[in-house]
Amino acid sequence: SFGMCCEQAYLSCKNAMADNHKLIEVEFPPLPLSAIEGDAIGADAVLRAQLSHAEDVAKFFAAEGKRTAIVFSDIVERNRFIEDISFSQAGKGKESMIRYSCLGGGYKGSLLERVWVEQEYVEDVKEDDDIMIIIGASCQELPDVRKFCEAAGDRPVILFNLKLQTLRGDLGLPAFPPKSLHYDWLSGAVPAYFMLPRTYSRSCPKPPFLINYSGCVFRTYPGKWQVLLEVPDEEEGGSKYDQVLLKEKRPALSEVREWLADELQLDAQDGTDEAGGKFFGIDLKVLRQGVVIKTWWEQDIEKSKFDTWRD
């Protein structure tokens, strides 16, 4: 359940903070996978779910007496979502320990409201903030996130469900921040709680001709990285995850795909392990995977200032 994810994320972040980590990554699906993969769910619905989960994590820290700032990407988004959702109950229990900020700060209310009524200024970082949780930032906003982290000083900043695995892929493209942002800064983010489900398919020359399989990369700090395979749950129905491998370092997603295929013995289905697995003299695995099977940040490990992102 999402409640369990939030609690595990809180405990993992707490363990990472105890080890003096200041830049912390949390990643798990904010909505059921069937909803995320469909076209009916818009960006607002996803961010609204992210906001709800971030608030649940912040409540755990509030129970310890720690003040948490939930940080939006800009003041317009902050004001729009705070207006839409009346969850802020200042002065009432744990809610009073949570405030809602944004990168760069700004004034509450719409432009029209600010013309007629003097609005309160929302500071991006306040002295009494103990923990910051950043939600909804895009790749173009990562430099602003970095500046925010510098302003936060020694206080922990949680990069909450930012899909860093996807954002890293945009670095270095025209009109996007350079790859050095990962090498010099983002490589220092420790993955405290990480759950990344993936679905794969593989064709074969024998029935059933197309094989669909699913798995997940999972990690709770300070534990090892787990590669999980989705299998039928014969006792309770539905499906469950079986552990396939344990790894000390974050595995590449292409490696995860092949490990899961090996566990299912898919090479026997497409004849890769028969007669040398050749097609016109070319290895079938090379045809299926391509020459390059890792992303640039997975390949250029030696260029990164930190190896924390893989720990």
N, C-alpha and C positions, 0 to 999 in steps of 0.2 A: 504494500500500500504506500501511498505518497506520505502518509504520516510516519511510517517506518523509515522511509528514505530521508525525511527531514531530521528525524532523531539520529539516524546513523551519520548523516552529514554533520550534524552538530557535534557528536562525539568524536568524529574523525578530525574536524577542525580544532576541537579542544586539544586533542593529542598533538596535532601539528604545532599549535601555539605553545604547548608545553615544551616542545623541542625548539622553540625560538624561531619558528618560521613566520614571516610577516606577509608574504604574498602566497595566497592559498587558492587552489582551484577546486571547485565543486561542480560536478557534471552528472546529471541524470535526466531522463525524459520528463518534461513538465506535465505532459498529458499522455493518455494511453497512446501507444504506437499507432493503432488504427486511426485515431483522430489526427495525429500529426501528419501521417502519410496521405491523408485525404485532402482534397482541395477546399473543403468547406470551412476549415479552421483558418482564420486570418491571424495576422501578426498581433493584433490587439488581444485576441483570446489567449495566445501563447504568453504574451507579456503579463496579462492579468493572472495567469496561473503561476508564472515565475514570481510575481509579487506576493501572491498568497503563500508560496513555499518559503520565500525569503522571510516573510513575517513570522512563519512558524518556527524557523530556525532562530530568528532574533528573540522570540519568546523564551527559548531555552536559555539563551545568554542572559536575558532579563531576569530569569529566576535566580541567577548568580549575582545579581546586582550590577550587571554590566549594561551600559548604554550602547545601543546599536543604531547606526545610521544606515538606512536603506537608500542607496544612491541610484537615481535615474540618469539617463544619458544627457538630458537637458531639462531646462525649467519648464518648457511647454509640455513635455511628456509627463513630468512630475505633476504639474497642476491639473492636467487632464485626467490622470488616473486617480489622484487624490480626490478630485471633485466627483468622479464617477462612483467611487467606492468609499462609503462612509465607515471605514474600519478604524479610523484614528479616534481614540477616546482619551484625550489628554487628561492626565490626572487619575485615571482609573486603572489601578493595578499594574500589570506588566506592560500595558499599552503605553504608559507614560515613560517607559524606558526605551521607546522606539521613536525615532524621528525620520522624516522623509526629506532627503536632500537630492542634489543633482550635481553633475560635473560642471564646475565653473560658477555655481550659485545663480541666484536670480530672485525676482520678486514673485510673491504669491499672486494669484488671480490673473484674469485676462487683461489685455491691453486696455480695453474699455473700462474695466473696473479700476485700473490703476490711474486712469484720468480723473475719476470722480472721488475715489477713496484712496488714501494713502495705505499701501499694502506693506506687509512685513517682508523683510529681505531674508531669503533662505541662504545661509552660508553653506558652502560645500563641505568644509571641515570645521568643526567646533572643538574647543579645548576639552570639553567633557565627553566627547565621543570616545568610546573604548574600542569599538569594532565597527568596521565599515563593510557593507555588503553591496556590491555593484551588480546591477541587473540591466539587461537590455542594450548594452553597448555594442556597436557595430565595429567592423574592422577600421573604418576611417576615424573612429573615436578612440581607438587604442592609445594614440599619443596623449590624449586628454586624460585617459585612465592612468597612464604613467605619471603625468604631472600630479594628478590627485594622490597617487601613492607616495610621491615625494613629499607632498604637503602633509600627508598623514604621519610621516616620520616613522617612529618605531611601533606604531599601532598596527594591528593586523588588518589586512584588506582581503576580503573574500571575493574572488571572481566567480560569480554565481551563475551557472548555466549559460555562459557566454558562447558556448560551442567553439572553444578555442581551436579544436581540431579543424574546424571549417575556416575560421578567421585566419589562421596561419597560412592557409592555402592562397589567400588573397594578397598576402604581403609580397611586395616586390612588383606587383602588376601596375600598369599605368593608373595614376590618380589614387593609388593606395600607398600606405606607409611602406618604408623599405624593409627588407628582410632583417636588417640589423636590429629592428625592434625586438625580434625574437632572440637573436644572438646575444644582445646586450642586456635585455630586461625580462622578456616573457619566459625565457629558459629558466629563470629563477623561481617560477611559480611551482609550488609543490602540489601534486594531485592528492588531496586529502580524501575526497570521496568521489569515486569515478565509476559510473555505470553506463556503458555504451553498447546497447543492443544493435546487432546487425543481421540482415537477411541476405542470403546469397542464393544463386542458382547456378547449375552446371549442366550442360548438355552432354549426352553420351550416345553412342551409336546403337545401344541396346535398350530395350524397354526398361524403365518408363520413358526414356529419351531425355527427359528434363527432370532434374532432381533439385528441389528447393530445400534449403536447410538454414537454420538460424543459430546464432550464438551471441555471446556477450563478453565484453572485457570489463572486469569488475575489480575494484580495489578500495579498501578502507584503510586509512593510515593508522598505524605504521605497518600494516600487513603487506604481503606479497601481492603481485598482480595475478589475477585468476582468469584463465580462459575457460569459458563455460559453453556447453553445447545444450541447446534446447531439445528435450526428448519428451515423449508422451508420459503423462502421469497416470499409470494404470490403476492406482488405488483411488485417487480423488477425481480423476478426469482432468481434462485440459492438458497443460504442459508444465514442465519444471526444468530447471537447469542442473546438468551434471558437470562436475569439474573435470576438465581435460588435462590442463597443465597449470603449474605454478611458476611464475617468473619473478626474478629479482628486479628487473627493469621493465619499463613500459614496452610492450611488444608493438611492432608495426601492424597496422590493420591487415595488410596483405599477408603477413605471416599468420595472423589469426585465422584468416580464410583457409590457408593451406593446412594448418594444424587441425582445424575442424574437418576438412575434407579427408585428411589422413585417418582421423578417428572413425569416420564413416566408411573408410576404405573405398573411396570413390574412384581411385585409380583403377581398381579392378573392374569398375563399371565401364569406363571409356577405353580400356585396353592400354592405358599408359604403362602399366607394369608388365605388359606382354610384348614379346618381340622387340624389346628395347624401347617401346613407346615412341616409334618414329613415324613421321608422315612426310614422304618425299625427302627423307634424310634429316628432317628437322625434329628435334625433341618436342613431343606434345606439350610438355609443361612450359617450354619457352613460348610456344604458340598461344597457350592459354593465358599465361601471366604477362607476357611481354618482357622486354629486356630490362626495363626499369620498373621495379615493383614497390619502391619506397618513395615517400615524399621527400622534398628537398631538405626539410628540417630533420627528418629521420636519417638521411644520408650524411648531412653536414654536421655531425655531432661534434667534431673537433673544432668547428667554428663558434660553437656556443660558449658563452662565458661561464655558464652554469650547466650542470647536469641534473639539477633538481627536478626539472620537468619530467624526467624519466624515472625518478626514484619512487 
